[in-house]
C-alpha cells in the first residue's frame, strides 16, 4: 500500500511445498524462501509417483507436476520459477530498479533455455536416466562451453549476477549448474572459467544455500555413460508369453549382443588432421615466430614478405562485432585473453595479435590480425576453436595488395596509419605465438 512515498510489505508468504527429496528445482524455492523469510514447509510423507497421482493432489494440481506449492490461503502454483518468485522478497526479484528486475528474469530464462537442456543431455546418460548418444553429448558440451564463456566474461568484475547481493538469478542458475559441476565439469574443463567457478563456489557456500545443498563437491573426474544404471532404470520387457494351447518353443542359444554405443561417453574421438590438405612450404611458421621475436621491425618485416607463401598460409583481419558494449577497458582485456586461452590447441598452426584501441570518442575497440596455416579461416572447422570467433568479423587479406601489407605491418609493429586517431590502450594487446 503506497502512502507518502513509503510502502508496507504484504503479509509474509507461507505454505506447503510438494517435492521429492533432493529435487534441485525444489532447492530454488527453499533457498529463496530462506532469504526472504517465507514460511515454506515441505510436505511430509510425499512419495513421487503415488502422492502426486491421487485425486486430492490432481484436484489442486491437474498435471501432477512437482514441485508444487499451496499457500496458506489455498492458492496453488506448479511451475518452479513461479513458486520461487512468489516466495521471494523484493531484493531477490531485483529490487525497485526496472532494469535489475528485467536482468534477473533474463538470467532465469537463460538458465532454463540455454543451460538446463544441455546439462540434461550431457549428464543424464552418466546417471543412467537415458541412453548415450555421442552426437547429442558433443552438441551439449559445445553449448555449455559457449554459455560458460559468456558467463565468465560477465562475472569478471561481479560477485553476483545482478547487483551486489544474491538474487533469484543466482539461485536459479546455481541450482541448475549443480549436476554439471558434480558429474562432469572436471578440473580440465573448469580451468578456463575461473570467474564462473568463483561465483558458483561463493553461492553454494552461502549459509542459505548450504542449508539445503549441503557440501557441494566439485567432480575430480568427468563421469561417463553408466550402462548398469541405465539397465536398472530401463529393464528390458519380457517377451510375450506363449498361448496356453501352445508349447513354448525351445530357446535357441542366445547370440552375443553387439553394444550399440561405446561403454563410455568419453571414447577417444578419431583424430582429424584439419591441415592435411595444406601443401608443404618453405615458409616455416616457427622460423617466422623466432624472426619476429628476436629482430627489429625492419628485419622481420623484410623477411616476412620475402618468404611468405600464399599457397600454404593466409592472413586475416578481424574486428569485434560488439565494440560498442565495451564500456571499460578491463572487459576488453578479458575478451582478448579469454579468446587466446580457448584456442591453445592451435598454437602450432597460427600466430595472432589482438589489440584494444581507444577511439577519439574515448570508447574501446578490439581488432586483430591472424596468420593461419592453410588458406581458410580455421576457427569454424572445430567447435573447440570456435567459441569466440563468431563474435568477430573476418576479412582475408591479399599479401600482394599494398594496403593490406601496410595493415599487416601495422599490427606487427603496433603502430601505423591503421591506428591514427585510435591510440592503443596502455598494455592492452596480446600475442598468440
C-alpha positions as a Markdown table, in Angstrom:
| # | Residue | x | y | z |
|---|---|---|---|---|
| 1 | Unk | 0.0 | 0.0 | 0.0 |
| 2 | Unk | 1.6 | 3.3 | -1.1 |
| 3 | Unk | 1.5 | 6.3 | 1.2 |
| 4 | Unk | 3.7 | 9.4 | 1.2 |
| 5 | Unk | 6.5 | 7.6 | -0.7 |
| 6 | Unk | 6.7 | 4.6 | 1.6 |
| 7 | Unk | 5.2 | 1.2 | 1.3 |
| 8 | Unk | 4.2 | -1.6 | 3.6 |
| 9 | Unk | 5.2 | -5.2 | 2.7 |
| 10 | Unk | 2.4 | -7.7 | 2.3 |
| 11 | Unk | 2.0 | -10.5 | 4.8 |
| 12 | Unk | 4.8 | -13.0 | 4.6 |
| 13 | Unk | 4.1 | -15.9 | 2.3 |
| 14 | Unk | 3.6 | -19.3 | 4.0 |
| 15 | Unk | 2.6 | -22.6 | 2.6 |
| 16 | Unk | 3.5 | -26.2 | 1.7 |
| 17 | Unk | 5.9 | -27.4 | -1.0 |
| 18 | Unk | 5.4 | -30.8 | -2.6 |
| 19 | Unk | 8.6 | -32.3 | -4.0 |
| 20 | Unk | 10.7 | -35.4 | -3.8 |
| 21 | Unk | 13.9 | -35.5 | -1.7 |
| 22 | Unk | 16.9 | -34.0 | -3.4 |
| 23 | Unk | 15.0 | -32.1 | -6.1 |
| 24 | Unk | 17.2 | -29.3 | -7.4 |
| 25 | Unk | 14.1 | -27.5 | -8.6 |
| 26 | Unk | 12.8 | -27.5 | -5.0 |
| 27 | Unk | 16.1 | -26.2 | -3.8 |
| 28 | Unk | 15.4 | -23.0 | -5.7 |
| 29 | Unk | 12.2 | -22.4 | -3.8 |
| 30 | Unk | 13.6 | -23.3 | -0.4 |
| 31 | Unk | 16.7 | -21.1 | -0.8 |
| 32 | Unk | 14.6 | -18.2 | -2.0 |
| 33 | Unk | 12.3 | -18.7 | 1.0 |
| 34 | Unk | 15.2 | -18.8 | 3.4 |
| 35 | Unk | 16.5 | -15.4 | 2.0 |
| 36 | Unk | 13.0 | -13.8 | 2.2 |
| 37 | Unk | 11.9 | -15.3 | 5.4 |
| 38 | Unk | 8.9 | -17.0 | 3.9 |
| 39 | Unk | 7.4 | -19.9 | 5.9 |
| 40 | Unk | 7.7 | -22.7 | 3.5 |
| 41 | Unk | 7.4 | -26.3 | 4.8 |
| 42 | Unk | 7.9 | -29.4 | 2.7 |
| 43 | Unk | 5.0 | -31.9 | 2.6 |
| 44 | Unk | 5.6 | -34.9 | 4.9 |
| 45 | Unk | 5.4 | -38.4 | 3.5 |
| 46 | Unk | 5.4 | -37.2 | -0.1 |
| 47 | Unk | 6.1 | -40.1 | -2.4 |
| 48 | Unk | 6.7 | -39.3 | -6.0 |
| 49 | Unk | 4.5 | -41.4 | -8.4 |
| 50 | Unk | 1.9 | -42.0 | -5.7 |
| 51 | Unk | 1.1 | -38.8 | -3.8 |
| 52 | Unk | 1.1 | -36.7 | -7.0 |
| 53 | Unk | -1.3 | -39.2 | -8.7 |
| 54 | Unk | -4.0 | -39.1 | -6.1 |
| 55 | Unk | -7.4 | -37.5 | -6.8 |
| 56 | Unk | -6.8 | -35.0 | -4.0 |
| 57 | Unk | -3.5 | -33.9 | -5.4 |
| 58 | Unk | -4.7 | -33.7 | -9.0 |
| 59 | Unk | -7.7 | -31.6 | -8.0 |
| 60 | Unk | -5.2 | -28.9 | -6.9 |
| 61 | Unk | -2.5 | -29.6 | -9.5 |
| 62 | Unk | -4.2 | -31.2 | -12.6 |
| 63 | Unk | -0.9 | -32.1 | -14.3 |
| 64 | Unk | 0.5 | -33.8 | -11.3 |
| 65 | Unk | 3.8 | -31.9 | -11.7 |
| 66 | Unk | 6.2 | -31.3 | -8.8 |
| 67 | Unk | 7.5 | -29.1 | -7.3 |
| 68 | Unk | 4.0 | -27.8 | -6.5 |
| 69 | Unk | 3.1 | -25.2 | -3.9 |
| 70 | Unk | -0.1 | -24.4 | -1.9 |
| 71 | Unk | -0.1 | -21.3 | 0.2 |
| 72 | Unk | -2.0 | -20.7 | 3.4 |
| 73 | Unk | -4.8 | -19.1 | 1.5 |
| 74 | Unk | -5.3 | -22.1 | -0.7 |
| 75 | Unk | -3.6 | -20.6 | -3.8 |
| 76 | Unk | -1.8 | -23.3 | -5.9 |
| 77 | Unk | 1.2 | -22.9 | -8.1 |
| 78 | Unk | 3.0 | -25.7 | -10.1 |
| 79 | Unk | 5.9 | -24.1 | -12.0 |
| 80 | Unk | 9.2 | -23.9 | -10.1 |
| 81 | Unk | 10.3 | -20.4 | -11.2 |
| 82 | Unk | 6.8 | -19.0 | -10.5 |
| 83 | Unk | 6.8 | -20.6 | -7.0 |
| 84 | Unk | 10.3 | -19.3 | -6.3 |
| 85 | Unk | 9.3 | -15.8 | -7.4 |
| 86 | Unk | 6.1 | -16.0 | -5.2 |
| 87 | Unk | 8.1 | -16.7 | -2.0 |
| 88 | Unk | 10.8 | -14.1 | -2.7 |
| 89 | Unk | 11.1 | -10.6 | -1.3 |
| 90 | Unk | 11.7 | -7.6 | -3.5 |
| 91 | Unk | 15.5 | -7.8 | -3.2 |
| 92 | Unk | 15.6 | -11.3 | -4.7 |
| 93 | Unk | 13.4 | -10.1 | -7.6 |
| 94 | Unk | 15.7 | -7.2 | -8.5 |
| 95 | Unk | 14.7 | -4.5 | -6.1 |
| 96 | Unk | 13.0 | -1.3 | -7.2 |
| 97 | Unk | 15.1 | -1.0 | -10.4 |
| 98 | Unk | 13.1 | -1.9 | -13.5 |
| 99 | Unk | 16.4 | -2.9 | -15.4 |
| 100 | Unk | 17.6 | -5.1 | -12.5 |
| 101 | Unk | 14.2 | -6.8 | -12.4 |
| 102 | Unk | 14.5 | -7.5 | -16.1 |
| 103 | Unk | 18.1 | -8.7 | -15.7 |
| 104 | Unk | 17.1 | -11.1 | -13.0 |
| 105 | Unk | 14.4 | -12.5 | -15.3 |
| 106 | Unk | 16.8 | -12.6 | -18.2 |
| 107 | Unk | 19.2 | -14.9 | -16.3 |
| 108 | Unk | 16.4 | -17.1 | -15.1 |
| 109 | Unk | 15.2 | -17.6 | -18.7 |
| 110 | Unk | 18.9 | -18.1 | -19.8 |
| 111 | Unk | 19.3 | -20.8 | -17.3 |
| 112 | Unk | 16.1 | -22.5 | -18.3 |
| 113 | Unk | 16.5 | -22.2 | -22.1 |
| 114 | Unk | 20.3 | -22.4 | -22.5 |
| 115 | Unk | 21.8 | -24.2 | -19.5 |
| 116 | Unk | 19.3 | -26.8 | -18.5 |
| 117 | Unk | 18.7 | -28.6 | -21.9 |
| 118 | Unk | 22.4 | -29.0 | -22.5 |
| 119 | Unk | 23.1 | -30.0 | -18.8 |
| 120 | Unk | 20.4 | -32.8 | -19.1 |
| 121 | Unk | 21.7 | -34.0 | -22.4 |
| 122 | Unk | 25.3 | -34.3 | -21.1 |
| 123 | Unk | 24.6 | -35.6 | -17.5 |
| 124 | Unk | 21.6 | -37.8 | -17.8 |
| 125 | Unk | 23.5 | -40.7 | -19.6 |
| 126 | Unk | 26.1 | -40.5 | -16.7 |
| 127 | Unk | 23.2 | -41.0 | -14.2 |
| 128 | Unk | 21.6 | -43.8 | -16.2 |
| 129 | Unk | 18.5 | -41.8 | -17.0 |
| 130 | Unk | 18.9 | -42.0 | -20.7 |
| 131 | Unk | 20.9 | -43.8 | -23.4 |
| 132 | Unk | 24.2 | -42.3 | -24.5 |
| 133 | Unk | 24.1 | -40.5 | -27.9 |
| 134 | Unk | 27.5 | -39.2 | -28.9 |
| 135 | Unk | 26.1 | -36.5 | -31.2 |
| 136 | Unk | 23.8 | -35.1 | -28.6 |
| 137 | Unk | 26.5 | -35.2 | -25.9 |
| 138 | Unk | 29.1 | -33.4 | -28.1 |
| 139 | Unk | 26.5 | -30.8 | -29.1 |
| 140 | Unk | 25.6 | -30.3 | -25.4 |
| 141 | Unk | 29.3 | -29.9 | -24.4 |
| 142 | Unk | 29.9 | -27.3 | -27.1 |
| 143 | Unk | 26.9 | -25.3 | -26.0 |
| 144 | Unk | 27.9 | -25.5 | -22.3 |
| 145 | Unk | 31.3 | -24.1 | -23.3 |
| 146 | Unk | 29.7 | -21.2 | -25.1 |
| 147 | Unk | 27.4 | -20.4 | -22.1 |
| 148 | Unk | 30.4 | -20.6 | -19.7 |
| 149 | Unk | 32.4 | -18.3 | -21.9 |
| 150 | Unk | 29.6 | -15.7 | -21.8 |
| 151 | Unk | 29.2 | -16.1 | -18.0 |
| 152 | Unk | 33.0 | -15.9 | -17.4 |
| 153 | Unk | 33.2 | -12.6 | -19.2 |
| 154 | Unk | 30.2 | -11.3 | -17.4 |
| 155 | Unk | 31.5 | -12.3 | -13.9 |
| 156 | Unk | 34.9 | -10.8 | -14.3 |
| 157 | Unk | 34.0 | -7.8 | -12.2 |
| 158 | Unk | 31.0 | -9.0 | -10.4 |
| 159 | Unk | 30.4 | -11.1 | -7.3 |
| 160 | Unk | 26.8 | -11.9 | -8.2 |
| 161 | Unk | 24.9 | -11.7 | -11.5 |
| 162 | Unk | 22.7 | -8.7 | -10.7 |
| 163 | Unk | 23.7 | -6.0 | -8.2 |
| 164 | Unk | 25.7 | -6.6 | -5.1 |
| 165 | Unk | 23.6 | -9.2 | -3.4 |
| 166 | Unk | 22.1 | -12.6 | -4.1 |
| 167 | Unk | 19.0 | -12.5 | -6.3 |
| 168 | Unk | 16.8 | -15.2 | -7.9 |
| 169 | Unk | 19.1 | -15.1 | -10.9 |
| 170 | Unk | 22.0 | -16.5 | -8.8 |
| 171 | Unk | 19.7 | -19.0 | -7.0 |
| 172 | Unk | 18.2 | -20.3 | -10.2 |
| 173 | Unk | 21.4 | -20.6 | -12.3 |
| 174 | Unk | 23.4 | -22.1 | -9.4 |
| 175 | Unk | 20.9 | -24.8 | -8.8 |
| 176 | Unk | 20.7 | -25.6 | -12.5 |
| 177 | Unk | 24.5 | -26.0 | -12.6 |
| 178 | Unk | 24.9 | -28.3 | -9.6 |
| 179 | Unk | 24.7 | -31.6 | -11.6 |
| 180 | Unk | 27.1 | -30.3 | -14.2 |
| 181 | Unk | 29.7 | -29.4 | -11.5 |
| 182 | Unk | 29.2 | -32.6 | -9.6 |
| 183 | Unk | 29.1 | -35.0 | -12.5 |
| 184 | Unk | 31.2 | -33.8 | -15.5 |
| 185 | Unk | 32.9 | -30.4 | -15.1 |
| 186 | Unk | 36.3 | -31.8 | -14.2 |
| 187 | Unk | 39.4 | -29.6 | -13.4 |
| 188 | Unk | 40.5 | -29.5 | -17.0 |
| 189 | Unk | 37.1 | -28.2 | -18.1 |
| 190 | Unk | 36.9 | -25.7 | -15.3 |
| 191 | Unk | 40.4 | -24.2 | -15.7 |
| 192 | Unk | 39.2 | -21.8 | -18.4 |
| 193 | Unk | 36.3 | -20.5 | -16.5 |
| 194 | Unk | 37.8 | -19.1 | -13.2 |
| 195 | Unk | 35.2 | -16.4 | -12.8 |
| 196 | Unk | 32.3 | -18.8 | -13.1 |
| 197 | Unk | 33.9 | -21.2 | -10.7 |
| 198 | Unk | 34.5 | -18.4 | -8.1 |
| 199 | Unk | 30.8 | -17.3 | -8.4 |
| 200 | Unk | 29.5 | -20.9 | -8.1 |
| 201 | Unk | 31.6 | -21.7 | -5.1 |
| 202 | Unk | 30.7 | -18.4 | -3.5 |
| 203 | Unk | 27.0 | -19.2 | -3.9 |
| 204 | Unk | 27.0 | -22.8 | -2.7 |
| 205 | Unk | 28.8 | -21.8 | 0.4 |
| 206 | Unk | 26.4 | -19.1 | 1.4 |
| 207 | Unk | 24.5 | -20.2 | 4.6 |
| 208 | Unk | 21.1 | -20.2 | 2.9 |
| 209 | Unk | 22.4 | -22.3 | 0.0 |
| 210 | Unk | 24.4 | -24.7 | 2.2 |
| 211 | Unk | 21.4 | -25.3 | 4.5 |
| 212 | Unk | 19.7 | -27.2 | 1.7 |
| 213 | Unk | 22.5 | -28.2 | -0.7 |
| 214 | Unk | 25.0 | -29.4 | 1.9 |
| 215 | Unk | 28.6 | -29.6 | 0.9 |
| 216 | Unk | 28.8 | -29.5 | -2.9 |
| 217 | Unk | 31.9 | -31.4 | -4.1 |
| 218 | Unk | 33.2 | -30.5 | -7.5 |
| 219 | Unk | 34.0 | -33.5 | -9.6 |
| 220 | Unk | 37.5 | -34.8 | -9.9 |
| 221 | Unk | 36.9 | -37.0 | -13.0 |
| 222 | Unk | 34.4 | -36.5 | -15.7 |
| 223 | Unk | 31.6 | -39.1 | -15.4 |
| 224 | Unk | 30.7 | -41.3 | -18.3 |
| 225 | Unk | 27.7 | -43.3 | -19.5 |
| 226 | Unk | 26.6 | -45.7 | -16.8 |
| 227 | Unk | 25.1 | -48.7 | -18.6 |
| 228 | Unk | 24.5 | -50.6 | -15.4 |
| 229 | Unk | 22.3 | -47.8 | -14.0 |
| 230 | Unk | 20.6 | -47.4 | -17.4 |
| 231 | Unk | 19.6 | -51.1 | -17.4 |
| 232 | Unk | 18.4 | -50.7 | -13.8 |
| 233 | Unk | 16.2 | -47.8 | -14.7 |
| 234 | Unk | 15.1 | -49.3 | -18.1 |
| 235 | Unk | 14.7 | -53.1 | -17.6 |
| 236 | Unk | 14.0 | -55.0 | -20.8 |
| 237 | Unk | 10.4 | -56.1 | -21.3 |
| 238 | Unk | 9.7 | -59.8 | -21.1 |
| 239 | Unk | 8.7 | -61.4 | -24.4 |
| 240 | Unk | 5.0 | -62.2 | -24.9 |
| 241 | Unk | 4.1 | -65.5 | -23.1 |
| 242 | Unk | 3.1 | -68.4 | -25.3 |
| 243 | Unk | -0.6 | -69.1 | -25.7 |
| 244 | Unk | -2.0 | -71.7 | -23.3 |
| 245 | Unk | -2.7 | -74.3 | -26.0 |
| 246 | Unk | 0.8 | -74.0 | -27.5 |
| 247 | Unk | 4.0 | -75.4 | -26.2 |
| 248 | Unk | 6.7 | -72.8 | -25.8 |
| 249 | Unk | 9.4 | -73.2 | -28.4 |
| 250 | Unk | 12.8 | -74.3 | -27.2 |
| 251 | Unk | 15.1 | -71.4 | -26.8 |
| 252 | Unk | 17.9 | -71.1 | -29.2 |
| 253 | Unk | 21.3 | -70.4 | -27.9 |
| 254 | Unk | 21.5 | -66.7 | -27.3 |
| 255 | Unk | 23.5 | -64.7 | -29.7 |
| 256 | Unk | 26.1 | -62.3 | -28.4 |
| 257 | Unk | 24.7 | -58.8 | -28.4 |
| 258 | Unk | 26.8 | -56.1 | -30.0 |
| 259 | Unk | 26.8 | -52.9 | -28.0 |
| 260 | Unk | 25.0 | -50.1 | -29.8 |
| 261 | Unk | 27.1 | -47.5 | -28.1 |
| 262 | Unk | 30.6 | -47.2 | -26.6 |
| 263 | Unk | 30.8 | -48.2 | -23.0 |
| 264 | Unk | 31.9 | -44.7 | -22.0 |
| 265 | Unk | 30.8 | -41.3 | -23.2 |
| 266 | Unk | 34.4 | -40.2 | -23.4 |
| 267 | Unk | 35.6 | -42.7 | -26.1 |
| 268 | Unk | 38.7 | -41.1 | -27.7 |
| 269 | Unk | 37.5 | -39.4 | -30.9 |
| 270 | Unk | 39.1 | -40.2 | -34.2 |
| 271 | Unk | 41.9 | -37.8 | -34.7 |
| 272 | Unk | 41.2 | -35.4 | -37.6 |
| 273 | Unk | 44.0 | -33.6 | -39.3 |
| 274 | Unk | 42.5 | -30.3 | -40.2 |
| 275 | Unk | 45.6 | -29.3 | -42.1 |
| 276 | Unk | 46.0 | -32.4 | -44.2 |
| 277 | Unk | 45.3 | -30.5 | -47.4 |
| 278 | Unk | 47.9 | -27.8 | -46.8 |
| 279 | Unk | 50.9 | -28.2 | -49.1 |
| 280 | Unk | 54.4 | -28.4 | -47.8 |
| 281 | Unk | 56.0 | -25.0 | -47.7 |
| 282 | Unk | 59.4 | -23.4 | -47.4 |
| 283 | Unk | 57.7 | -20.8 | -45.1 |
| 284 | Unk | 58.1 | -22.3 | -41.7 |
| 285 | Unk | 55.9 | -20.8 | -39.0 |
| 286 | Unk | 58.3 | -21.4 | -36.2 |
| 287 | Unk | 61.0 | -19.6 | -38.1 |
| 288 | Unk | 58.8 | -16.6 | -38.6 |
| 289 | Unk | 57.9 | -16.6 | -34.9 |
| 290 | Unk | 61.6 | -16.6 | -33.9 |
| 291 | Unk | 62.4 | -13.9 | -36.5 |
| 292 | Unk | 59.6 | -11.7 | -35.2 |
| 293 | Unk | 60.6 | -12.2 | -31.6 |
| 294 | Unk | 64.3 | -11.6 | -31.9 |
| 295 | Unk | 64.7 | -8.9 | -34.5 |
| 296 | Unk | 63.7 | -5.2 | -35.1 |
| 297 | Unk | 60.8 | -4.3 | -37.3 |
| 298 | Unk | 62.8 | -3.6 | -40.5 |
| 299 | Unk | 64.4 | -7.0 | -40.3 |
| 300 | Unk | 61.3 | -9.2 | -39.6 |
| 301 | Unk | 59.1 | -7.2 | -42.0 |
| 302 | Unk | 61.5 | -7.7 | -44.9 |
| 303 | Unk | 61.8 | -11.5 | -44.0 |
| 304 | Unk | 58.1 | -11.9 | -43.9 |
| 305 | Unk | 57.3 | -10.6 | -47.3 |
| 306 | Unk | 60.3 | -12.3 | -48.9 |
| 307 | Unk | 59.3 | -15.7 | -47.6 |
| 308 | Unk | 55.5 | -15.6 | -47.2 |
| 309 | Unk | 53.8 | -18.5 | -49.1 |
| 310 | Unk | 50.2 | -17.7 | -50.0 |
| 311 | Unk | 49.6 | -21.2 | -51.1 |
| 312 | Unk | 50.2 | -22.6 | -47.7 |
| 313 | Unk | 49.3 | -19.7 | -45.4 |
| 314 | Unk | 46.8 | -16.9 | -45.2 |
| 315 | Unk | 46.4 | -13.6 | -43.5 |
| 316 | Unk | 43.1 | -12.5 | -41.8 |
| 317 | Unk | 42.0 | -9.2 | -40.3 |
| 318 | Unk | 39.3 | -9.4 | -37.6 |
| 319 | Unk | 37.2 | -6.9 | -35.7 |
| 320 | Unk | 35.0 | -7.5 | -32.7 |
| 321 | Unk | 31.3 | -7.1 | -33.6 |
| 322 | Unk | 30.1 | -5.6 | -30.3 |
| 323 | Unk | 32.7 | -3.0 | -29.6 |
| 324 | Unk | 30.0 | -0.5 | -28.5 |
| 325 | Unk | 29.4 | -2.7 | -25.5 |
| 326 | Unk | 33.0 | -2.4 | -24.2 |
| 327 | Unk | 32.5 | 0.5 | -21.7 |
| 328 | Unk | 35.5 | -0.2 | -19.5 |
| 329 | Unk | 39.0 | -1.4 | -20.5 |
| 330 | Unk | 39.2 | -4.5 | -18.3 |
| 331 | Unk | 36.2 | -6.0 | -20.0 |
| 332 | Unk | 38.0 | -5.8 | -23.3 |
| 333 | Unk | 41.1 | -7.3 | -21.7 |
| 334 | Unk | 39.1 | -10.3 | -20.5 |
| 335 | Unk | 37.6 | -10.8 | -24.0 |
| 336 | Unk | 41.1 | -10.8 | -25.6 |
| 337 | Unk | 42.8 | -13.1 | -23.1 |
| 338 | Unk | 39.7 | -15.4 | -23.0 |
| 339 | Unk | 39.9 | -15.8 | -26.7 |
| 340 | Unk | 43.5 | -16.7 | -26.7 |
| 341 | Unk | 43.2 | -19.2 | -23.8 |
| 342 | Unk | 40.5 | -21.1 | -25.6 |
| 343 | Unk | 42.5 | -21.7 | -28.8 |
| 344 | Unk | 45.6 | -23.2 | -27.2 |
| 345 | Unk | 45.3 | -26.2 | -29.4 |
| 346 | Unk | 46.0 | -24.1 | -32.5 |
| 347 | Unk | 49.4 | -22.7 | -31.3 |
| 348 | Unk | 51.4 | -24.8 | -33.8 |
| 349 | Unk | 49.3 | -23.6 | -36.7 |
| 350 | Unk | 48.9 | -19.9 | -36.4 |
| 351 | Unk | 50.2 | -16.6 | -35.0 |
| 352 | Unk | 47.8 | -13.9 | -33.9 |
| 353 | Unk | 47.6 | -10.4 | -32.5 |
| 354 | Unk | 44.6 | -8.9 | -30.8 |
| 355 | Unk | 44.7 | -5.2 | -29.9 |
| 356 | Unk | 42.4 | -2.9 | -28.0 |
| 357 | Unk | 42.3 | 0.7 | -29.3 |
| 358 | Unk | 41.0 | 3.9 | -27.7 |
| 359 | Unk | 38.9 | 5.8 | -30.1 |
| 360 | Unk | 38.7 | 9.6 | -30.4 |
| 361 | Unk | 35.4 | 9.4 | -28.5 |
| 362 | Unk | 37.1 | 7.6 | -25.6 |
| 363 | Unk | 35.5 | 4.2 | -26.3 |
| 364 | Unk | 37.3 | 0.9 | -26.8 |
| 365 | Unk | 37.6 | -1.3 | -29.9 |
| 366 | Unk | 39.2 | -4.7 | -30.3 |
| 367 | Unk | 40.6 | -5.8 | -33.6 |
| 368 | Unk | 43.4 | -8.1 | -34.7 |
| 369 | Unk | 45.5 | -10.0 | -37.2 |
| 370 | Unk | 45.9 | -13.7 | -37.8 |
| 371 | Unk | 48.5 | -15.6 | -39.8 |
| 372 | Unk | 47.0 | -19.0 | -40.3 |
| 373 | Unk | 48.4 | -22.2 | -41.8 |
| 374 | Unk | 46.2 | -23.0 | -44.8 |
| 375 | Unk | 44.0 | -20.7 | -46.9 |
| 376 | Unk | 40.8 | -20.9 | -44.9 |
| 377 | Unk | 39.6 | -19.3 | -41.7 |
| 378 | Unk | 40.4 | -22.3 | -39.4 |
| 379 | Unk | 38.3 | -21.4 | -36.3 |
| 380 | Unk | 34.9 | -22.6 | -37.6 |
| 381 | Unk | 36.0 | -26.1 | -38.5 |
| 382 | Unk | 36.3 | -27.2 | -34.9 |
| 383 | Unk | 33.8 | -26.3 | -32.2 |
| 384 | Unk | 36.6 | -26.2 | -29.5 |
| 385 | Unk | 38.3 | -23.4 | -31.5 |
| 386 | Unk | 35.1 | -21.5 | -32.4 |
| 387 | Unk | 33.9 | -20.2 | -29.0 |
| 388 | Unk | 34.9 | -16.6 | -29.7 |
| 389 | Unk | 35.4 | -16.3 | -33.4 |
| 390 | Unk | 31.6 | -15.9 | -34.2 |
| 391 | Unk | 31.8 | -12.6 | -32.3 |
| 392 | Unk | 34.3 | -11.2 | -34.8 |
| 393 | Unk | 34.0 | -10.2 | -38.4 |
| 394 | Unk | 36.8 | -11.7 | -40.5 |
| 395 | Unk | 38.3 | -10.4 | -43.8 |
| 396 | Unk | 41.0 | -12.3 | -45.7 |
| 397 | Unk | 43.9 | -10.1 | -46.7 |
| 398 | Unk | 45.7 | -10.1 | -50.0 |
| 399 | Unk | 49.5 | -10.2 | -49.5 |
| 400 | Unk | 50.1 | -8.7 | -52.9 |
| 401 | Unk | 47.9 | -5.6 | -52.1 |
| 402 | Unk | 49.9 | -2.7 | -50.8 |
| 403 | Unk | 47.1 | -1.5 | -48.4 |
| 404 | Unk | 46.7 | -5.0 | -46.9 |
| 405 | Unk | 50.5 | -5.3 | -46.4 |
| 406 | Unk | 50.5 | -1.9 | -44.6 |
| 407 | Unk | 47.7 | -3.3 | -42.4 |
| 408 | Unk | 49.7 | -6.4 | -41.5 |
| 409 | Unk | 52.8 | -4.3 | -40.8 |
| 410 | Unk | 50.8 | -2.0 | -38.5 |
| 411 | Unk | 49.6 | -4.9 | -36.4 |
| 412 | Unk | 53.0 | -6.5 | -36.2 |
| 413 | Unk | 54.6 | -3.2 | -35.1 |
| 414 | Unk | 51.6 | -1.9 | -33.0 |
| 415 | Unk | 51.8 | 1.4 | -35.0 |
| 416 | Unk | 51.0 | 2.8 | -38.4 |
| 417 | Unk | 48.3 | 4.5 | -40.3 |
| 418 | Unk | 45.7 | 2.0 | -39.2 |
| 419 | Unk | 45.9 | 3.4 | -35.7 |
| 420 | Unk | 45.8 | 7.1 | -36.4 |
| 421 | Unk | 43.2 | 8.7 | -34.1 |
| 422 | Unk | 42.8 | 5.4 | -32.3 |
| 423 | Unk | 45.8 | 5.0 | -30.0 |
| 424 | Unk | 46.5 | 1.7 | -28.3 |
| 425 | Unk | 45.1 | 1.4 | -24.8 |
| 426 | Unk | 48.1 | 1.0 | -22.4 |
| 427 | Unk | 49.3 | -2.6 | -22.3 |
| 428 | Unk | 46.0 | -3.8 | -23.9 |
| 429 | Unk | 47.5 | -6.1 | -26.5 |
| 430 | Unk | 48.1 | -9.8 | -26.7 |
| 431 | Unk | 50.1 | -12.0 | -29.0 |
| 432 | Unk | 49.4 | -15.6 | -29.7 |
| 433 | Unk | 52.6 | -17.3 | -30.9 |
